Each structure stands twice: as structure tokens, then as C-alpha cells.
Amino acid sequence: MPNNMEGRGLTDREMLQLCLELEKGRCRSVSNTLLETSHKELRDIYQNCFQKASSNQLELYETMHSKGWYVQTEASTEDVNRVQEEMQNNLHPDNRF
């Protein structure tokens, strides 16, 4: 694939990044629509669309990650515990439940 020098087009990495962003956007859009749909058959269609888009997103992410183009740091145990505590406090701020 040509590189992006001298206007010769997008690199493989740039194309995958764009595709990944499109699939992430599709997941958000379809999930929002799915949450607002009450018609059973239509919900099934949107659920299928969401499953396909999220599968595509994961495949793109895994491809980019395997090439070192999408690097994430692993959360520490302390970070995970802090987020869990914050979520618990947000769900039950006054511990009445």
C-alpha cells in the first residue's frame, strides 16, 4: 500500500483507523436506535445489525492491535477497584437500596 507522502493516498494504518472509527460510530448509532425501538421484528433487525457492527469493530481493533497500531495500557488493580467503587457510589449514592 502506498504511504501518505506526496499525496499518494492513505496508509494501511490510516484506512484501518478510519474503518474502526466508522464501525464504532455505527455501533453507537444502532444501539441508540435499538434502545428506542419497541417493535419486536424491528428490534431483532437492529440487534443483528449491532452484533455485526460490534463484530466488525472487534476484528478491526484486533488487526490494528496485532500490528502495534492500537496500543492500550492495562488497567492496574487499583484503577479497577477505584472505578468499581465510583460506579457503586453512582448507582447507590445514599445506600438506600
Secondary structure, DSSP 8 states (H G I E B T S, - for coil): ---SGGG----HHHHHHHHHHHHHHHHHHHHHHHHT---HHHHHHHHHHHHHHHHHHHHHHHHHHHTTSS------HHHHHHHHHHHHHHHSTT---
